[in-house]
Amino acid sequence: MLRVAMLSKWHVHAEGYAKEFLKTGKAEITAVWDENAQRGSEWAESLGCDFEKDIDSLLARDDVDAVCCCTPTSMHTEVLLKAARAGKHIFTEKTLAATVKECREIENAVNENGVTFAISFPNKSWGIVKFIKEQIESGKLGKITCVRIRNAHNGVSDGWLPDYWFKKEDCQGGAMMDLGCHPMYLLAYFCGMPKKVTGIANSAFGTPVDDNAVAVIEFESGAIGVSETSFVSYSSPYTIEVHGTDGIILWQDGELKYKTKETEKLNRGFITPDALPVSDASPIHLFVDACINGTGSPAGMGLSDAADLARLLENTYKSYETAKTVEVTEE
């Protein structure tokens, strides 16, 4: 049984993650720490576990094998460095950190202390994403020229996101830093290393951080990626478009169609595959199994994947702030 400590209930996914750990049947929650002591103690009581007001005391406990980090983004580096150095396995909410430099610091600490690491990239587990990756790698789509991904909701315009969600010193960014992570890590997965980033973002409802944002990315492969996100969009379907010289894939809200030059030779237009690859288990299930079995980071959710996301976000926010196209460097 993996013994897990929850680090903060700041993130809106924290409660869901706690339930997911318990749902695995292979993990138990033994302690909670929170930068907000009242929130943390109330959460610990509801979970039936101990509350530790000092994070160092929590990380020194013998009944903590792993931590789940849901702190404000600005605290990730400090908290995760402590966790790694204490020898605790790490599951973290996205993004790992706001800069690649911070990601490398965490990576070094994780590697030096031999702990298992996973970041929450749930969309990588989807069968449709596995299908798209397979089609790209097979060459059936030809040279990939453009990938567009949109993930948006109405959390601001309908008022269901908490007010503290928009304190820049905590979240370090708005819609693109949060919901936009999903299009961003998928773009990195599909297209590889970025070369240039141009971003446009605004605050349509006057929030202190972006609530409506787009990034256009030129990748070294020659593909152009478009990441769209928003907290002010009504009923906006999750959309993935992959355009190549020999084929196209269109997926929107669970409905998939595609065609290639090869399928058109058979006098077929857009088609839907008879079956998709089987979706993987949730990132938390994969993490728990990896910790128990000592198999290392789940595929696609390791430290290099986390740094790939941070690289896109860091340079996108530089573009927002300077109103210029940003050349992407390794660090």
C-alpha positions in Angstrom: 0.0 0.0 0.0 1.4 3.4 -1.1 1.2 6.0 1.7 0.5 9.4 0.3 0.5 12.9 1.7 -1.5 15.6 0.1 0.3 18.9 -0.3 -2.3 21.7 -0.3 -5.9 22.0 -1.4 -5.2 25.2 -3.3 -5.7 23.6 -6.8 -9.3 22.9 -7.9 -8.2 19.3 -8.7 -6.8 18.5 -5.3 -10.0 16.9 -3.9 -10.4 14.8 -7.0 -6.8 13.6 -6.8 -7.3 12.5 -3.2 -10.4 10.5 -4.2 -8.4 9.0 -7.2 -5.6 7.8 -5.0 -8.1 6.0 -2.7 -10.0 4.6 -5.7 -6.9 2.8 -6.9 -7.2 0.4 -3.8 -3.4 0.5 -3.6 -2.9 3.8 -1.8 -3.9 5.5 1.4 -3.7 9.1 2.5 -1.8 9.4 5.8 -1.3 13.2 6.1 -2.1 16.6 4.8 -0.1 19.8 4.7 -1.5 23.1 3.4 -0.1 26.7 3.4 -3.5 27.7 4.6 -3.7 25.9 8.0 -7.4 26.2 8.4 -8.2 24.8 5.0 -5.7 22.0 5.5 -6.9 21.0 8.9 -10.5 20.8 7.7 -9.5 18.7 4.7 -7.4 16.4 6.9 -10.4 15.9 9.2 -12.6 15.0 6.2 -10.0 12.6 4.9 -9.6 11.0 8.4 -5.8 11.6 8.5 -3.3 13.8 10.3 -2.7 17.5 9.5 0.9 18.8 9.7 1.2 22.6 9.8 5.0 22.3 9.0 6.0 20.7 5.7 9.4 19.6 7.0 7.6 17.6 9.7 5.3 16.0 7.2 8.2 15.0 4.9 10.1 13.5 7.9 7.2 11.1 8.6 7.9 7.4 8.1 4.3 6.8 7.0 4.7 9.0 3.9 6.0 7.3 0.8 4.8 9.8 -1.8 3.3 13.3 -2.1 0.7 14.8 -4.3 1.4 18.5 -5.0 -1.5 20.8 -5.5 0.0 24.0 -4.1 -0.1 27.4 -5.9 2.2 27.1 -8.9 4.6 29.6 -7.4 5.3 27.2 -4.6 6.0 24.1 -6.7 9.8 24.4 -6.9 10.3 25.0 -3.2 7.9 22.2 -2.1 9.1 19.6 -4.6 12.7 20.2 -4.0 12.0 19.5 -0.3 10.0 16.4 -1.2 12.6 15.0 -3.5 15.4 15.6 -1.0 13.3 13.8 1.6 13.1 10.8 -0.7 9.4 11.0 -1.3 7.9 10.0 -4.7 6.2 12.9 -6.4 2.9 13.3 -8.3 2.3 16.9 -9.3 -0.3 19.1 -10.8 0.7 20.9 -14.0 2.6 22.9 -14.7 5.7 21.7 -12.9 7.2 25.2 -12.8 6.9 28.5 -14.7 10.4 28.2 -16.1 12.6 25.5 -17.6 15.4 26.5 -15.2 13.2 25.6 -12.2 12.2 22.3 -13.9 15.9 21.4 -14.2 16.4 22.1 -10.5 13.6 19.7 -9.6 14.8 17.2 -12.1 18.3 17.1 -10.6 16.9 16.6 -7.1 14.6 13.8 -8.3 17.4 12.0 -10.0 19.9 12.5 -7.2 17.4 11.0 -4.7 16.0 8.2 -6.8 12.4 9.0 -6.4 9.6 8.3 -8.9 8.1 11.3 -10.6 4.9 11.9 -12.6 3.1 15.0 -13.8 -0.7 15.0 -14.4 -1.0 14.9 -18.2 -4.3 13.0 -18.4 -5.0 13.6 -22.1 -1.9 11.6 -23.0 -3.7 8.5 -21.7 -6.6 8.9 -24.2 -7.1 6.4 -27.0 -7.7 9.2 -29.5 -4.4 10.9 -28.6 -2.6 7.5 -29.0 -4.3 7.1 -32.4 -3.2 10.6 -33.6 0.4 9.9 -32.5 0.4 6.6 -34.3 -0.9 8.2 -37.5 1.7 11.0 -37.3 4.6 8.5 -36.8 3.4 6.1 -39.5 3.8 8.8 -42.1 0.3 8.3 -43.5 -0.5 12.0 -43.0 2.7 13.0 -44.8 4.6 16.0 -43.5 2.7 17.6 -40.6 2.0 21.2 -41.4 -0.4 22.4 -38.7 -1.9 21.1 -35.5 -4.6 23.1 -33.8 -5.9 22.3 -30.3 -8.6 24.2 -28.4 -9.6 23.6 -24.8 -11.8 26.2 -23.2 -14.6 26.7 -20.7 -16.6 29.5 -19.0 -15.1 29.4 -15.5 -14.8 33.2 -15.4 -17.8 34.3 -17.5 -20.1 32.0 -15.4 -18.3 32.7 -12.1 -17.6 29.2 -10.9 -13.8 29.5 -10.5 -12.6 30.7 -7.1 -11.4 34.3 -6.8 -8.0 33.3 -5.5 -7.4 31.5 -8.8 -6.4 34.8 -10.3 -3.7 36.0 -7.9 -0.8 36.3 -10.3 1.8 35.9 -7.5 0.3 32.4 -6.8 -0.9 31.1 -10.2 1.8 32.8 -12.2 -0.5 33.0 -15.2 -4.1 32.6 -16.2 -6.0 30.5 -18.7 -3.0 29.4 -20.7 -1.0 28.5 -17.5 -3.9 26.4 -16.4 -6.4 25.0 -18.9 -4.0 25.8 -21.7 -1.5 23.2 -20.4 -3.5 20.4 -22.1 -3.2 21.8 -25.7 0.4 22.8 -24.9 1.7 19.4 -23.8 -0.1 17.7 -26.6 1.5 20.1 -29.1 4.9 19.2 -27.7 4.0 15.5 -27.9 2.8 15.7 -31.5 5.3 18.3 -32.9 8.5 18.1 -31.0 10.9 21.0 -30.2 9.6 24.5 -30.6 11.5 27.2 -32.5 9.4 30.4 -32.2 6.3 31.4 -30.2 3.9 34.2 -30.8 1.1 34.8 -28.2 -1.9 37.0 -27.9 -3.9 37.1 -24.6 -6.2 39.4 -22.8 -8.5 39.7 -19.8 -11.9 39.9 -21.3 -13.6 40.1 -17.9 -10.9 42.1 -16.1 -9.2 39.3 -14.2 -5.6 40.1 -13.1 -4.4 37.3 -15.4 -5.3 36.2 -18.9 -8.7 34.7 -19.3 -8.6 34.4 -23.1 -5.5 33.3 -24.8 -3.9 31.9 -28.0 -0.3 30.8 -28.8 1.0 30.1 -32.3 4.2 28.0 -32.3 6.6 27.2 -35.1 8.3 23.9 -34.4 11.7 22.8 -35.6 9.9 20.1 -37.7 8.3 22.9 -39.8 4.8 22.3 -38.3 2.8 25.2 -36.9 0.9 24.6 -33.7 -2.0 26.6 -32.4 -3.0 26.4 -28.8 -6.3 28.1 -27.9 -7.8 28.3 -24.4 -10.2 30.5 -22.5 -12.1 30.9 -19.2 -14.8 32.9 -21.0 -16.1 30.5 -23.7 -19.6 29.0 -23.6 -20.0 25.4 -24.6 -16.7 25.3 -26.4 -15.9 21.7 -27.6 -12.5 20.2 -27.1 -11.0 20.2 -30.6 -7.9 18.7 -32.2 -7.0 19.2 -35.8 -4.0 17.6 -37.5 -3.2 18.7 -41.0 -0.6 17.1 -43.2 0.5 17.0 -46.8 -1.1 13.6 -47.3 -3.9 13.5 -44.7 -6.1 15.1 -42.1 -7.5 14.2 -38.7 -10.4 16.1 -37.1 -11.6 15.3 -33.6 -14.2 17.4 -31.7 -15.8 16.5 -28.4 -15.4 12.7 -28.9 -16.2 12.6 -32.6 -13.4 11.6 -34.9 -13.0 11.6 -38.7 -10.0 11.4 -40.9 -8.8 10.8 -44.4 -5.6 10.3 -46.3 -4.5 10.1 -49.9 -4.3 6.3 -49.3 -7.9 6.1 -48.1 -9.1 8.2 -51.0 -7.6 5.8 -53.5 -10.3 3.4 -52.2 -12.9 6.0 -53.1 -13.5 6.8 -49.5 -14.0 10.3 -48.0 -13.8 11.0 -44.4 -13.9 7.8 -42.3 -14.2 6.9 -38.7 -11.9 4.1 -37.5 -13.6 0.9 -36.3 -11.7 1.0 -33.1 -9.2 3.2 -31.3 -6.3 2.2 -29.1 -7.3 1.4 -25.6 -7.0 4.3 -23.2 -4.4 4.0 -20.5 -5.3 4.2 -16.8 -5.4 7.6 -15.2 -2.0 9.3 -14.4 -2.6 8.6 -10.7 -3.2 4.9 -11.3 0.0 4.8 -13.4 1.9 6.7 -10.7 0.8 4.4 -7.9 1.7 1.3 -9.9 5.1 2.8 -10.8 5.9 3.6 -7.2 4.9 0.1 -6.0 6.7 -1.7 -8.8 9.7 0.5 -9.1 9.3 1.0 -12.8 10.1 4.8 -13.0 8.0 7.6 -14.4 5.0 6.6 -16.5 5.6 7.1 -20.2 4.9 10.6 -21.4 4.6 12.0 -17.8 8.2 12.3 -16.7 10.6 15.1 -16.1 11.5 15.8 -19.7 7.8 15.9 -20.6 7.2 18.4 -17.8 10.1 20.6 -19.1 8.7 20.5 -22.6 5.4 22.0 -21.3 7.3 24.6 -19.2 9.3 25.6 -22.2 6.2 26.4 -24.2 4.5 28.2 -21.4 7.5 30.3 -20.4 8.1 31.5 -23.9 4.4 32.1 -24.5 4.2 34.4 -21.5 7.3 36.2 -22.6 5.5 36.9 -25.9 2.4 38.1 -24.1 4.5 40.5 -22.0 6.6 41.9 -24.8 4.0 41.7 -27.6 6.7 40.1 -29.8 7.6 36.8 -31.3 10.0 34.9 -29.0 12.9 32.7 -30.2 12.9 29.6 -28.1 16.1 28.6 -26.5 16.9 25.3 -24.7 16.7 26.8 -21.2 
